[in-house]
Amino acid sequence: MNNPIDDEIISENHRKAIHILLDYLEQQSIEYQFTGGLAGNLFGSRWKLHDIDIEVHLESLYTIEKGFQPLVINSVHRYSDEEFEIWLLQLRIENIDVDINAVEDFITKPAIKIETNIENAMDLLFENRPVKVQPLEDIIAYKKLLGRDKDVQELIDLSLKRT
């Protein structure tokens, strides 16, 4: 599936950052999946993309941190807010914030452990390039847990269009 996404949704800087990330992840053979707004965009949502969210295995966070050292905003750390608790690495590439979290030990609040299997990531195309994306059903389930009803409805509509 190759959804052309206009520049109002994904900026040129976002596109550059995505390709820089993909080049590195592929070069290092790091398993990953795009999540969040970018994943929604790749399925056809019209959300304006702000940051880039990626999930990897915990040990890969440290590899990525070393490879992107000059672009690290926050080193690998345990991050906690009102929605979740995760292992997180934060970068800024092409002036775009990139949040990379570990699939292991991902907890939403109230304390619900999320079991994510990167091996189930879907293959989609971004600018004629294969990318791994969190399955739409998983995004919907996660948004439901967070109570993001507007997002859930749009994603369900996209899911119905795909069937």
C-alpha positions in Angstrom: 0.0 0.0 0.0 1.5 3.3 -1.0 -0.5 6.3 0.2 0.7 9.6 -1.4 0.7 12.0 1.5 0.7 15.7 0.8 3.2 18.2 2.3 0.5 19.7 4.5 0.4 16.4 6.4 4.1 15.4 6.3 6.6 18.2 5.8 9.7 18.0 3.8 11.8 17.9 7.0 9.7 15.0 8.3 10.3 13.2 5.0 14.1 13.8 5.3 14.1 12.6 8.9 12.1 9.5 8.1 14.6 8.5 5.3 17.6 9.2 7.6 16.1 6.9 10.2 15.2 4.2 7.7 18.8 4.3 6.3 20.2 3.8 9.7 17.7 1.1 10.9 18.2 -0.9 7.7 22.0 -0.5 7.8 22.1 -1.8 11.4 19.4 -4.5 10.8 17.3 -3.1 13.6 13.7 -4.3 13.9 11.3 -1.4 14.2 7.8 -0.3 13.6 6.4 3.2 13.1 3.6 4.1 15.5 1.6 7.2 16.4 0.7 9.9 13.9 3.0 8.6 11.2 1.5 5.2 11.3 -2.0 6.7 11.1 -0.8 8.8 8.1 0.5 5.7 6.3 -2.9 4.1 6.7 -4.5 7.3 5.3 -5.3 9.5 8.2 -5.2 13.3 7.6 -3.6 14.2 11.0 -0.9 16.8 10.7 2.3 15.0 11.7 4.2 16.6 14.6 6.8 14.2 15.9 7.9 10.7 14.7 7.2 7.7 16.9 9.1 4.4 16.5 9.2 1.2 18.6 12.3 -1.0 18.7 13.7 -3.6 21.1 15.3 -2.2 24.3 18.8 -3.2 23.3 18.4 -1.4 20.0 17.8 1.9 21.8 21.4 2.0 22.9 22.7 1.2 19.4 20.5 4.0 18.0 21.7 6.4 20.7 25.4 5.7 19.8 24.7 6.1 16.1 22.8 9.4 16.4 24.8 10.9 19.3 25.0 14.5 18.0 21.2 14.4 17.6 20.3 13.0 21.0 18.0 15.3 23.0 17.4 12.9 25.9 19.5 9.7 26.3 17.8 6.4 26.9 15.8 6.8 30.1 12.6 5.6 31.9 9.9 8.1 30.9 6.7 8.4 32.8 3.7 10.8 32.4 -0.1 10.7 32.9 -0.6 8.2 30.0 2.3 5.7 30.1 5.6 4.6 31.4 8.3 3.5 28.8 11.9 3.3 28.0 12.5 6.2 25.7 15.2 7.8 23.5 14.6 11.3 22.1 16.3 12.7 19.0 15.9 15.8 16.9 16.6 15.1 13.2 16.1 17.8 10.6 14.4 19.9 13.3 11.8 17.1 13.9 11.4 15.5 17.3 11.8 11.7 17.2 10.6 9.5 20.1 11.9 6.0 20.0 10.6 3.7 22.7 11.3 0.1 23.7 8.5 -2.4 23.1 9.5 -4.2 26.3 8.2 -3.0 29.6 5.6 -0.6 28.1 2.9 0.3 30.6 -0.2 2.5 30.2 -1.8 4.2 33.1 -3.7 2.9 34.9 -1.2 0.1 35.0 -1.9 -2.0 31.9 1.1 -3.7 30.4 1.1 -3.5 26.6 2.4 -6.5 24.8 3.8 -5.4 21.4 5.3 -7.8 18.9 7.3 -6.0 16.3 7.4 -9.1 14.2 3.7 -8.5 13.5 4.4 -5.0 12.0 2.8 -4.5 8.6 4.7 -3.7 5.5 3.6 -0.5 3.8 5.3 1.9 1.4 6.5 5.4 2.1 7.7 7.3 -1.0 8.1 3.9 -2.7 10.2 2.6 0.1 9.1 -0.4 2.3 8.5 0.5 5.9 7.3 -1.4 9.0 4.2 0.0 10.6 2.2 -1.0 13.7 -1.0 -2.8 12.6 -4.0 -0.6 12.4 -6.0 -2.8 14.8 -3.2 -2.4 17.4 -3.3 1.4 17.0 -7.0 1.4 17.4 -6.8 -0.7 20.6 -4.1 1.5 22.0 -6.1 4.7 21.3 -9.1 3.2 23.0 -7.1 2.5 26.1 -6.0 6.2 26.1 -9.6 7.3 25.6 -8.8 9.2 22.3 -12.3 8.7 20.9 -11.9 11.1 17.9 -8.7 9.3 16.8 -10.4 5.9 17.3 -13.4 6.8 15.1 -11.1 8.0 12.2 -9.0 4.9 12.5 -12.1 2.6 12.5 -13.3 4.4 9.4 -9.9 3.9 7.7 -10.0 0.2 8.7 -13.5 -0.2 7.1 -12.2 1.3 3.9 -9.3 -1.2 3.8 -11.6 -4.2 4.0 
